[in-house]
Amino acid sequence: MKFAVKAWSNGSARAGVLHLSCCPTPIETPSLLLSTRKGLPLFISPDLLPSLPSPDSRLLYVSPLHFLEGLSIKTISKIGGLHQLLGLHEYGFVAVPRDSIQCLPEANGTNKLGASFETPCGRLLIKPVEYMEMISSMKPELWATLADEVPAWVSDKRNKTSVDRTIKWLDECIVSSPVGGAVFGAIVGGSSLEERQRCAQEVARRNVSGYWVGGFGLGESMNERPALLNAVIETLPEEKPRFICGLGLPEEILQGVAAGVDLFESTYIYHLTLGGFALTFPLDSMEINASNLASSDVGSDLRKINLRATVFRKDTTPIIEGCTCYTCQNHTRAYINHLLNVHEMLAQILLEIHNTHHFLGFFRSIREAIKAGRFEEFRKKFVQSRCDHLAVASLDVGFSQTRLV
């Protein structure tokens, strides 16, 4: 793995390039990792993966915990790792010991031997040596060390314990690290600025290729998150990539980019797709006229539309006019509405293709804004347009209620 920062904007926001041996084309950052279950996106089959923008879609997030049932570690190793198992030879796998689909519970407070995880096989205790056997068999390009992640509401004592354990596991993982694959040191600390700084300082002293900023998306508020992120990022060297899980909403992604995060993993697309929502927010320009927001699609919050709504039953337009994704080029809102209402899985397939394509476009717009030196302007316009829309929507509701009275 090779990483280089190419541009900065407004202090910490940065655009870089990540080189992986498996990917023929460099991957630009900030970048989105596609969430997977056992190596494949939830609804997109391997033959449809090439329809997504490349190389933006070449990084796949995988949790080793998902392989604790089914194929054994030895079987995966004999096959030749995840690339051979899945037949995805030009995709990069990033292994992180976290099930981001489910809410991560607090680890067992009495556990000192290994990390406690909720898995498909129930709650299991995974020791560093066992975890490294899993990494060795899967052969991912990037992998993160074990972390004792805790939610935002735990005590200071528990935060300190989580940092101590994570550093201990980091050292054990590095000692038994397999040949190949870049290791990302885990950084935790909950809602404690001091513990997060201490953990970041300790991890920065180790021989790691990058940093996984863990413990976010577990109860902290949008307002307290920037200080926690900055406490970590300011401690880390600039020449190594930073990766984070748990930030999904576009506004949260922008928070992470503003702090200097390079790689993101999120189940935002997955949950939107399950709910029948399609992303529709503008990508090319954040100049949105608030006076026109009231006439937007029914069920829209300026980020997405609910394609289950009856208003789309006879809508013969694509999800977004001009969108180049497979779904918008070939199907209409009415067809997807029909598929959702008759419970056909094709609805989720088409929605995930569009939502993934659109969210990758959002990251592309972020990179362009950073390169142009206007990231903060881009972020403020995006957030403000959302606030303006909510304000107009609330006025419309109030007006409608007045007329009813």
Secondary structure, 3 states (H helix, E strand, C coil): CEEEEEEEECCCEEEEEEECCCCCCCEEECEEEEECECCECCCCCCCCHHHCCCCCCCEEEECHHHHCCCCCHHHHHHHCCHHHHHCCCCCEEEECCCCCCCCCCCCCCCCCCCEEEEECCEEEEECHHHHHHHHHHHCCCEEECCCCCCCCCCCHHHHHHHHHHHHHHHHHHHHCCCCCCEEEEEECCCCCHHHHHHHHHHHHCCCCCEEEECCCCCCCCCCCHHHHHHHHHCCCCCCCCEEEECCCCHHHHHHHHHHCCCEEECCHHHHHHHHCEEECCCCCCCCCCHHHHHHCCCCCCCCEEECCCHHHCCCCCCCCCCCCCHHHHHCCHHHHHHHHHCCCCHHHHHHHHHHHHHHHHHHHHHHHHHHCCCHHHHHHHHHHHHHHHHHHHHHHHHHHHHHHC
